[in-house]
Amino acid sequence: MNTPNKKLGFGLMRLPLLDSTDYKSIDKETAKEMIDTFLEQGFTYFDTAYVYHGGMSERLFGELVSKRYPRDAFTVTSKMPMFIIEKIEDYERIFNEQLERCCVDYFDFYFLHSLNRNSYDEKVQPHKAFEFISKKKEEGKIKHIGFSFHDNAETLDRILTDHPEVELVQLQINYIDWDSASIESRKCYEVCVKHNKKVAVMEPLKGGKLINIPDEAKLVLKNSSDLSVASWGIRYAASLDNVIIVLSGMSNMEQLVDNTSYMVNFNKLSDEEYSVIDRVVKIINDAIAIQCTDCKYCVDGCPMNIAIPRYFALYNSVCQFGKLKEYKDRFNNLKEKFGAPSSCIECGQCEGVCPQHLKIIELLKVIDKEFN
């Protein structure tokens, strides 16, 4: 496998926006400047997907990277959206659309998106999805195949046992989820090591949650290093031996400049730094109520248009900093633009696609009670 020369990847999932309420409204000028800066410093890896930014992420990659840089200047990964696949014919149609959107003849890496036990049993195996991407690899349209994964270690072990042809697995790994009973980051990583598979890391900052940590935790990190709070999460994931790339969904130039500054010449964490992180984990676990990563998978299919991650973020802020008036005002502003938590009809669509396996229906009831 041709591994990237640097371990930081540009995740095109949380790009800068012109309108914070419309995730299709990508700020192209800012994104262009960020992409150029990223490539100029020798980084090459971009990660996108069919559904990111309502389909605009792949198009933006094609416009700002593929059309402006030679093919050997970048590495691109995209993904087959298993959660919207209805029939076998969808694979060919969507794959060809992705090549066209990204303006490439082949993908360096291509994944089945967001596998879990249900999607594996109900779609991947019956539809022979791995056979499809293996065929595309034989045709030269994919260089390396894999999947992104959101389930337990037992399911992951089963998939890798069934499909030894897999080359790369994308896992959620960060220092707060490493020993999580629900995410099982450590156990999943160890399964990949057992099967001799390389790992790409998503959510190293848990959707920004490991930046907006309690002040006590920030103080511990700042007293230990001059590097940013974010650097600890990125470097933690990158320090794992089987990890070849750590994705960061950078939303502005400040984040990109910071991330590239310490990853351009990456150094693994020391034993002392691991001890610092252990202290921070304890502080954070005592403060965060809802472990949402703001991936927005729950939003697209919600029949009541409930801004679920935003309500969760507000509730976490209240739990961390108290019931301030500004949070009540934000709650009311959200209700004017989106469905209220109380409008939930309990269809379960959101819980079916949540990578964190959150009990969203019950949590919305808790939030409604908190703010009303």
Sequence and secondary structure as in RCSB ss.txt:
>XXXX:A:sequence
MNTPNKKLGFGLMRLPLLDSTDYKSIDKETAKEMIDTFLEQGFTYFDTAYVYHGGMSERLFGELVSKRYPRDAFT
VTSKMPMFIIEKIEDYERIFNEQLERCCVDYFDFYFLHSLNRNSYDEKVQPHKAFEFISKKKEEGKIKHIGFSFH
DNAETLDRILTDHPEVELVQLQINYIDWDSASIESRKCYEVCVKHNKKVAVMEPLKGGKLINIPDEAKLVLKNSS
DLSVASWGIRYAASLDNVIIVLSGMSNMEQLVDNTSYMVNFNKLSDEEYSVIDRVVKIINDAIAIQCTDCKYCVD
GCPMNIAIPRYFALYNSVCQFGKLKEYKDRFNNLKEKFGAPSSCIECGQCEGVCPQHLKIIELLKVIDKEFN
>XXXX:A:secstr
    SSSEEEETTS  BSSTT TT B HHHHHHHHHHHHHTT  EEE  TTGGGGHHHHHHIIIIITTS GGG E
EEEEE GGG  STHHHHHHHHHHHHHHT S EEEEEEEEE HHHIIIIIHHHTHHHHHHHHHHTTSEEEEEEEE 
S HHHHHHHHHH TT  EEEEE  TTTTT TTT HHHHHHHHHHTT EEEEE TTTTTTTTS  HHHHHHHHHH 
SS HHHHHHHHHHTSTTEEEEEE   SHHHHHHHHHHHTT     HHHHHHHHHHHHHHHTT S       HHHH
T TT B HHHHHHHHHHHHHH   HHHHHHHHHHHHHSB GGG     HHHHH TT   HHHHHHHHHHHH 
